[in-house]
Amino acid sequence: MPVDQLDEGNQLRGLPWMVALSQGLGVAMIVLIGIWLNSYMGGFAWDGTSKEFNLHPLCMICGLVFLYGEAIMTYRIFRQSKKLKVKIIHAGLLFLALFAAIVGLVAVFQFHNKYSIKNMYSLHSWCGMITVVLFCLQLAIGFLCFLLPGARANLRSFYLPLHQFWGSAILILSAVTCISGINEKLFFVYKTTYQKLAGGAVMGNMCGVVIVMFVMSVLFVVQRQEWKRPPDEDEDAVSIHFRTLTNQDSDSE
Amino acid sequence: MPVDQLDEGNQLRGLPWMVALSQGLGVAMIVLIGIWLNSYMGGFAWDGTSKEFNLHPLCMICGLVFLYGEAIMTYRIFRQSKKLKVKIIHAGLLFLALFAAIVGLVAVFQFHNKYSIKNMYSLHSWCGMITVVLFCLQLAIGFLCFLLPGARANLRSFYLPLHQFWGSAILILSAVTCISGINEKLFFVYKTTYQKLAGGAVMGNMCGVVIVMFVMSVLFVVQRQEWKRPPDEDEDAVSIHFRTLTNQDSDSE
């Protein structure tokens, strides 16, 4: 085996283990949050009550933490696959995350409206709204810039590091919002008895800790220089393919 | 001017602006949190009451957000200074951060004990304790590995990317903990009237948003590849200097 392939093999040695760890944490996170909401917080329904509210944390965590985290790891997990294929998986996961987030937001607004609770007053809600707005902006700009044909190559290369930074930043904002939300929920439900750390309180805290661990594992995978996808030899081919399809040549620079 | 110096000049163009932005946000954060705690939450005292509690958010934010953020930016701000000098500033700021965090922790434990409130039950406190423990570990290992002489060069180069990752991760954890803490405090103080968004509630929310903005600006500065400090030509000289001083040659590999 050539020396440079051996070097790359050594550099990539930790990647499958960290990906496996993040997947394990992701599954544990969804299972824990499901058990917590179903067994300790009253379960789920679509009836405007606190059972509908419970769909809010479930959907937001499935969408803007789990699916979002998976989406930003696709370029590390499918390092050898064709870039266009990986882009489509990345975008597909993000659109699923958007769908989950919309359901989660409708659930909390319907619950608030039924009980005449004001929307958007807490710091949790402010952080959440900032996260969702940035997520939508990032999805729209990313879609226009990287998936639709027509964007100039120099615009793409200018925007790529910003897209990568905001990709991680939005995941961090999601974690900030989730932790403040779970903390708030536990004070709403248990009030002064939160101190006694009943089963549901410990489970809620555990959910928060596992969310933080999942987010950290994803950030570790995406920030590691050696694990980044190598520059793509078929990138030009894809651009040419798009250009041929659309008769655009504005990205010929 | 040689072409490579021109290139470097172009790449570094945004750095002073982003540093200035982060400094502005940092000062705004400390001023806002000071006004919020002093004018809306009852002010400060060292008497075990809620006035002592108010020193908890002030000290934790000054320490584990502001000073900590400044510390991890030192390698970007002093790109041209001697590495040993920058290391000492970095470590000095982190020891100041540790001191502020200790005062902040003593304040909250004394307040809890005076009113027989249990310590360490909320998700906020769990996240906070994880943050403080990781911060102390990172400080101790970083000190032993990078500032004290004797660490092998291959140990240093193995640990450096981990130290950098955990450096950012601890700042993220600090932000997570601050936002859940401010959110919790506002529900404690205003209860159901938080919805009315009185002056202190809006100020508290604003503090949270500015904390997030400061943390994001720091993370932006430290993650940008082109802004990283170039490999240090006098690094070996420093090691040799240490080696001569201490008669250690265990790091000769």
Interface residues (C-beta under 8 A of the other chain):
Chain A: I117 K118 Y121 S122 L123 H124 W126 C127 I130 P161 F165 S168 A169 I172 L173 A175 V176 T177 I179 S180 I182 N183 E184 L186 F187 Y194 Q195 K196 L197 A201 G204 N205 G208 V209 V212 M216 L219 F220 Q223 R224 Q225
Chain B: I117 K118 Y121 S122 L123 H124 W126 C127 I130 P161 F165 S168 A169 I172 L173 A175 V176 T177 I179 S180 I182 N183 E184 L186 F187 Y194 Q195 K196 L197 A201 G204 N205 G208 V209 V212 M216 L219 F220 Q223 R224 Q225
